[in-house]
Amino acid sequence: MLLEIELDDARVTKSLDQAARRLSQRFRIPGFRKGKAPRRVVESALGPDAVFEEAAERLLPQALAEALEQEELEPVAQPSIEVTGREPVTFTATIPLQPVVELGDYRGISIAKPESQFSEEMLEDRLLELRRQHALLEPVEREPELDDRVTADVRAEVDGEQILDQPGAEFHLREGSVIGVPGLSEKLVGVAVGEEHVIPIDVDEDWDDEEVAGKTVTFTVTIHDVKSEELPEPDDDFAMEVSEEFETYAALRERVESGLREQTDRQAEEEFSQAVMQAAVERTTLEYPPALVEHEIEHMRQDFARQMGQDPATFLRDSSEQGEQLLASFRTQANERVINTLVLQNISEAEEIEVLDEEITADLQQMLAGMPAQDAEQTERMLEDEGIRANVQARLVRERTIERLQQIALTNHAAGVSDDTSEGEGDSAEGEDDGAEAAVDGAAVDEAIDEGSDAAVDSPDATDEADEADEAGG
């Protein structure tokens, strides 16, 4: 919201006189004691702008506060002020107001949880990678083959301009691997060692490096030596080489399989959480002030600076091209976080999701148990810190809200409800049977969730909680 404010001349004059006195106390004005020089003399010595700016620092915020009270406005962030005139003094104030959020029919969300992508092929690939990590490299006198390791001088040009010059580079020739761009590994198979080879490669339009996408990259490669990769046998000796923890190859295989299953299960859970969150956002109409995004960007900037060991006060303040690119990526993420947070906050209120004090304490105690030992006094301070407890409460509410959305999505999907947001605010498509319509009804969903619907909550695709709720919820 934009406010246009004009100040009374008498008030401005009084404020300018006061500003001049303050300046004459801070700066020596020849011929006058501190604080005693009249305004016209101070303006002559320091300039009218200096006096005006000194007055504006106090006058404009005061006038804005009065205007906000008169208009009964409550900003969610600091308003921005711009002086538009001096005779009379006028200024505009951009007021970031409370977001307006209108939830759509989020209780009509119907999504199946994605299946885990674990496969035996994935397991074999991971075990092969482990063997490669422990492989012996034997020099050979022949042309390179796939899976060999080569040492070579590599140069690359695009449109006559050199983009790579790397003498003595070492790399494996893996099928499908990327050396600068896809396709170079395969073209090096069988070339003569010690000779210079010019190899043009056409890069696809959709390649993620804009510098070479859709262009021809011309590589100049001279291979100096070739080493054959001798993989260890997949046996008990290899397992113990990986770690003394494994006495047999079967034990190693079991551990790798368990880790892969956990990883793919987690990925499926994250994908499901994101899909449910996206469905809720798509059904919601909202308006929010840009100041919320800017506030989130500032948090991200400071957090990133600490992670990088940089000074948060100066990090990314130099307007460098790299800094601008990083801030642009922050902006995209910050916008998504603000949207997700607003949607989840409103759904948690609609669903009356609460967290008890004892639940906050239990969560904090669990967190502290995984940290370095602290004395009882420090632990007690952390358990009672209002800021820490508020953060834990907000996180738990977000987690439970996403969990609630997941349960709704699973229950509706099990009942055969079609997730169709193309009509109205996400109402289910016409022609659904009575059972599907009942599932969309809030009471029916509540009942199905509370009773632990056999069809959905107890099914193999059901989920007990959103492990990555913080990411999905911003």
C-alpha positions in Angstrom: 0.0 0.0 0.0 1.3 3.5 -0.9 0.7 6.4 1.4 1.2 10.0 0.3 1.9 12.4 3.2 2.2 16.2 3.3 3.7 17.9 6.4 2.5 21.1 8.0 4.9 24.1 7.3 5.1 25.1 11.0 6.0 21.5 12.0 8.7 21.4 9.4 10.2 24.8 10.5 10.3 23.6 14.1 12.0 20.4 13.1 14.6 22.2 10.9 15.4 24.6 13.8 15.9 21.6 16.2 18.1 19.8 13.6 20.2 22.9 13.2 20.8 23.1 17.0 21.8 19.4 17.0 24.3 19.9 14.2 25.8 23.0 15.8 26.5 20.9 18.9 28.3 18.3 16.8 30.2 20.6 14.4 32.2 23.8 15.3 30.5 26.9 13.8 33.0 29.8 13.9 31.8 32.7 16.1 29.2 30.6 18.0 29.2 28.4 21.1 28.1 24.8 20.6 24.4 24.6 20.0 23.9 28.3 19.7 24.3 29.0 16.0 21.1 30.0 14.3 19.7 27.8 11.5 20.6 30.2 8.6 24.3 30.2 9.8 24.3 26.4 10.1 22.8 26.0 6.6 25.4 28.4 5.3 28.2 26.5 6.9 27.1 22.9 6.3 24.5 23.2 3.5 20.7 23.2 3.6 20.7 19.5 2.6 22.6 18.6 5.8 20.0 20.3 8.0 17.1 18.9 6.0 18.4 15.3 6.2 19.1 15.7 10.0 15.5 16.9 10.5 14.1 14.2 8.2 15.7 11.4 10.2 13.3 12.1 13.1 10.4 14.0 11.5 9.5 11.5 8.7 9.3 8.4 11.0 7.2 10.3 13.5 4.8 11.5 10.8 4.6 8.0 9.3 3.8 6.5 12.7 1.0 9.0 13.1 -0.4 8.3 9.6 -0.3 4.5 10.3 -2.2 5.0 13.6 -4.7 7.3 11.9 -5.3 4.8 9.0 -5.3 1.8 11.4 -2.6 0.1 9.4 -0.2 -2.6 10.8 2.9 -3.1 8.6 4.5 -6.6 8.6 7.9 -5.0 7.9 9.6 -1.7 7.9 7.9 0.7 5.4 10.1 2.4 2.8 10.1 6.2 2.6 10.8 8.5 -0.3 10.8 12.3 -0.1 8.9 13.7 -3.1 9.0 17.5 -2.3 10.3 20.1 0.1 8.0 23.1 -0.4 5.8 21.8 1.1 7.5 18.7 2.5 5.9 15.6 1.0 6.9 12.0 1.1 5.5 8.6 0.1 5.6 5.5 2.2 5.3 2.0 0.8 3.5 0.0 3.5 4.0 -3.8 3.5 0.6 -5.1 4.8 -0.4 -8.5 6.1 -0.6 -11.2 3.5 -4.0 -12.1 2.1 -4.3 -15.9 1.9 -7.4 -17.7 0.6 -7.1 -21.4 0.9 -8.6 -23.5 -1.9 -10.0 -26.9 -1.5 -6.8 -28.5 -0.1 -9.0 -31.3 1.4 -9.6 -32.4 -2.2 -5.9 -33.2 -2.8 -5.5 -36.8 -4.0 -2.0 -38.0 -4.6 -0.4 -41.5 -4.4 3.0 -41.7 -2.7 5.7 -42.4 -5.3 7.2 -45.9 -5.0 10.8 -46.3 -4.0 13.1 -46.4 -7.0 15.4 -49.1 -5.5 16.4 -51.8 -7.9 18.9 -54.6 -8.1 20.6 -52.8 -10.9 21.1 -49.8 -8.7 22.6 -52.1 -6.0 25.0 -53.7 -8.5 26.1 -50.3 -9.8 26.9 -49.1 -6.3 28.9 -52.3 -5.6 30.7 -51.8 -8.8 31.6 -48.3 -7.9 33.0 -49.5 -4.6 35.2 -52.0 -6.5 36.3 -49.2 -8.8 37.3 -47.2 -5.8 39.6 -50.0 -4.7 40.9 -50.9 -8.2 44.5 -51.3 -9.2 45.7 -49.2 -12.1 48.2 -51.0 -14.3 50.1 -49.2 -17.1 49.5 -50.8 -20.6 51.0 -50.3 -24.0 47.9 -50.0 -26.2 45.2 -47.7 -27.3 42.7 -46.7 -24.6 39.5 -48.7 -24.0 36.4 -47.9 -21.9 37.1 -47.9 -18.2 40.8 -47.2 -18.7 42.4 -44.2 -16.9 44.4 -41.9 -19.2 46.7 -38.9 -18.8 46.3 -36.4 -21.6 46.7 -32.8 -22.7 43.2 -31.4 -23.4 42.3 -28.1 -25.1 38.9 -27.0 -26.3 37.6 -24.2 -28.5 34.2 -22.8 -29.3 33.7 -20.4 -32.2 37.5 -19.9 -32.4 37.8 -19.0 -28.7 39.7 -21.3 -26.3 37.6 -22.3 -23.3 39.8 -25.1 -21.9 43.6 -25.7 -21.6 44.5 -28.5 -19.2 47.8 -30.2 -19.7 48.4 -33.5 -17.9 44.7 -34.1 -17.1 43.8 -37.5 -15.7 40.4 -39.0 -16.2 38.6 -42.3 -16.6 37.0 -43.2 -19.9 33.5 -44.2 -18.7 30.7 -44.8 -21.0 28.3 -41.9 -20.7 30.7 -39.8 -18.6 31.1 -36.1 -19.1 34.5 -34.6 -19.8 33.6 -31.0 -20.5 30.7 -32.1 -22.6 29.1 -35.5 -23.2 30.6 -37.8 -25.8 34.4 -37.2 -25.5 35.1 -40.4 -23.6 33.7 -42.6 -26.3 35.6 -40.8 -29.1 38.9 -41.3 -27.3 38.6 -45.1 -27.4 41.1 -46.6 -29.8 43.0 -43.4 -30.7 46.8 -43.6 -31.0 48.8 -42.7 -27.9 51.3 -39.8 -28.3 49.5 -38.2 -31.3 47.5 -35.1 -31.4 43.8 -35.7 -32.2 41.2 -33.0 -33.2 37.8 -34.1 -32.1 34.7 -31.9 -32.8 31.6 -32.6 -30.7 28.2 -31.1 -31.3 26.5 -30.2 -28.0 22.8 -30.5 -27.5 20.7 -27.3 -27.3 19.4 -28.2 -23.8 22.9 -28.7 -22.3 23.1 -26.9 -19.0 26.3 -24.9 -19.9 25.0 -21.9 -21.9 28.5 -21.2 -23.2 28.6 -24.3 -25.3 24.9 -25.4 -25.6 23.9 -25.9 -29.2 27.4 -25.3 -30.5 30.3 -27.4 -31.7 33.2 -27.8 -29.2 36.5 -28.7 -30.9 38.8 -30.7 -28.6 42.5 -31.1 -29.2 43.7 -34.2 -27.2 47.1 -35.8 -26.9 47.1 -39.0 -24.8 50.4 -39.7 -23.0 49.7 -42.9 -21.1 47.0 -45.4 -20.5 46.3 -47.5 -17.3 44.0 -50.5 -17.2 41.6 -50.7 -14.3 42.0 -54.1 -12.4 38.9 -54.5 -10.3 39.1 -56.6 -7.1 37.0 -59.7 -7.0 33.7 -59.4 -5.1 34.7 -61.6 -2.2 35.3 -61.6 1.5 38.8 -60.1 1.1 37.4 -57.2 -0.8 34.7 -56.6 1.9 37.4 -56.4 4.6 39.4 -54.1 2.4 36.4 -51.7 2.3 36.1 -51.9 6.1 37.1 -54.2 8.9 33.5 -54.0 9.9 32.6 -56.5 7.2 33.9 -60.0 7.5 32.0 -61.2 4.4 31.0 -59.9 1.1 27.4 -60.8 1.9 27.6 -58.5 4.9 28.9 -55.6 2.8 26.2 -56.2 0.2 23.5 -56.2 2.8 24.8 -52.9 4.3 24.9 -51.3 0.8 21.4 -52.6 0.0 20.1 -51.3 3.3 21.6 -47.8 2.7 20.2 -47.7 -0.8 16.7 -48.6 0.3 16.8 -45.9 3.0 18.0 -43.4 0.4 15.4 -44.2 -2.2 12.7 -44.4 0.4 13.7 -40.9 1.6 13.7 -39.6 -1.9 10.2 -41.0 -2.5 9.1 -39.4 0.8 10.6 -36.0 -0.3 9.0 -36.2 -3.7 5.6 -37.0 -2.1 6.0 -34.1 0.4 6.9 -31.7 -2.4 4.0 -32.9 -4.6 1.5 -32.5 -1.8 2.9 -29.0 -0.9 2.7 -28.0 -4.6 -0.9 -29.1 -4.8 -1.8 -27.1 -1.8 -0.1 -24.0 -3.2 -1.7 -24.4 -6.6 -5.2 -24.3 -4.9 -4.4 -21.2 -2.9 -4.8 -17.6 -3.8 -2.4 -15.2 -2.0 -1.0 -11.8 -2.0 2.0 -10.8 0.1 4.4 -7.8 0.3 7.8 -8.0 -1.4 9.3 -7.1 1.9 8.7 -10.7 3.2 10.8 -12.0 0.4 13.6 -9.5 1.0 13.5 -10.4 4.7 14.0 -14.1 3.8 16.8 -13.3 1.3 18.6 -11.4 4.1 18.3 -14.5 6.4 19.6 -16.7 3.6 22.5 -14.3 2.9 23.6 -14.2 6.5 23.3 -18.0 7.0 25.3 -18.7 3.9 28.0 -16.2 5.0 28.4 -18.1 8.3 28.6 -21.4 6.5 31.3 -20.0 4.3 33.2 -18.5 7.3 32.5 -15.0 5.9 31.4 -11.8 7.7 27.6 -11.6 7.4 27.8 -7.8 7.5 29.8 -7.6 4.3 29.1 -10.8 2.4 27.7 -10.3 -1.1 27.7 -6.5 -0.7 30.2 -5.9 -3.5 27.7 -6.1 -6.4 30.0 -8.6 -8.2 28.5 -10.7 -11.0 29.0 -13.9 -9.1 27.3 -12.3 -6.0 24.4 -11.1 -8.1 23.9 -14.6 -9.5 23.9 -16.1 -6.0 21.4 -13.5 -4.7 19.2 -14.2 -7.7 19.1 -17.9 -6.7 18.4 -16.8 -3.1 15.4 -14.8 -4.4 13.9 -17.8 -6.2 14.2 -19.9 -3.1 13.1 -17.1 -0.8 9.9 -16.6 -2.8 9.1 -20.3 -2.7 9.7 -20.4 1.1 7.5 -17.4 1.7 4.6 -18.9 -0.3 5.0 -22.4 1.3 5.2 -20.8 4.8 2.0 -18.7 4.3 0.1 -21.7 2.9 1.2 -24.0 5.7 0.5 -21.4 8.4 -3.1 -21.0 7.2 -3.7 -24.7 6.8 -2.4 -25.4 10.3 -4.8 -22.8 11.6 -7.7 -24.3 9.6 -6.8 -27.8 10.9 -6.2 -26.5 14.4 -2.8 -28.1 14.6 -1.1 -27.5 17.9 2.0 -28.5 19.8 2.0 -29.0 23.5 4.8 -27.6 25.8 5.9 -31.0 26.8 6.3 -32.0 23.2 8.5 -29.0 22.6 10.6 -30.0 25.6 10.9 -33.6 24.5 12.0 -32.5 21.0 14.6 -30.2 22.5 15.9 -32.9 24.8 16.3 -35.2 21.9 18.2 -32.5 20.0 20.5 -31.8 23.0 21.2 -35.5 23.4 23.0 -35.5 20.0 25.1 -32.4 20.9 28.4 -32.3 22.9 27.8 -32.7 26.6 26.8 -29.5 28.4 26.5 -28.7 32.0 23.0 -28.8 33.6 22.7 -25.0 33.8 23.4 -24.6 30.0 20.9 -27.3 29.2 18.3 -25.8 31.4 18.8 -22.4 29.8 18.3 -23.8 26.3 15.2 -25.7 27.4 13.7 -22.5 28.7 14.9 -20.1 26.0 11.7 -18.6 24.5 13.3 -18.0 21.1 14.5 -21.6 20.8 11.2 -23.0 21.9 9.3 -20.8 19.4 11.5 -22.1 16.6 10.9 -25.7 17.7 7.2 -25.1 17.9 7.0 -23.6 14.4 9.0 -26.5 13.0 6.8 -29.2 14.6 3.6 -27.4 13.5 5.0 -27.3 9.9 5.9 -31.0 10.1 2.4 -32.0 11.4 0.7 -29.8 8.8 2.5 -31.5 5.9 1.8 -34.8 7.6 -1.9 -33.9 7.7 -1.8 -33.0 4.0 -0.2 -36.2 3.2 -2.8 -38.2 5.0 -5.6 -36.3 3.2 -3.9 -37.0 -0.1 -3.5 -40.7 0.6 -7.0 -41.1 1.9 -8.6 -39.4 -1.1 -6.4 -41.4 -3.5 -7.4 -44.6 -1.8 -11.1 -43.6 -2.2 -10.6 -43.0 -5.9 -10.9 -39.2 -5.7 -9.5 -37.5 -8.8 -7.1 -34.6 -8.1 -8.6 -32.2 -10.6 -7.8 -28.5 -10.0 -8.8 -27.3 -13.4 -12.4 -26.4 -12.4 -13.1 -23.8 -9.7 -10.8 -23.9 -6.7 -9.8 -27.5 -7.1 -13.2 -29.1 -6.7 -13.3 -32.7 -7.7 -14.5 -33.4 -11.2 -18.2 -34.0 -11.9 -19.4 -37.5 -12.0 -17.4 -38.9 -9.1 -19.2 -41.6 -7.3 -20.7 -41.2 -3.8 -17.7 -42.7 -2.1 -15.3 -40.3 -3.7 -17.6 -37.3 -2.8 -17.7 -38.5 0.7 -13.9 -38.6 1.0 -13.7 -34.9 -0.1 -16.1 -33.9 2.6 -14.1 -32.6 5.6 -15.8 -34.8 8.1 -15.2 -37.9 6.1 -11.5 -37.1 5.7 -11.2 -36.5 9.4 -12.9 -39.8 10.2 -10.7 -41.7 7.8 -7.5 -40.2 9.1 -8.4 -40.5 12.8 -9.4 -44.1 12.4 -6.2 -44.9 10.5 -7.9 -45.8 7.2 -6.9 -49.4 6.3 -7.0 -48.5 2.6 -4.6 -45.6 2.9 -2.8 -45.0 6.1 -2.0 -48.6 6.7 -1.1 -49.3 3.0 2.6 -49.8 2.0 2.5 -46.4 0.3 1.4 -44.6 3.5 3.8 -42.4 5.4 4.0 -41.7 9.1 5.6 -38.3 9.0 7.2 -35.8 6.7 11.0 -36.2 7.3 11.8 -33.2 5.2 9.0 -30.9 6.3 11.4 -28.0 6.8 12.5 -28.0 3.2 9.0 -28.4 1.8 7.6 -25.8 4.2 10.4 -23.3 3.7 
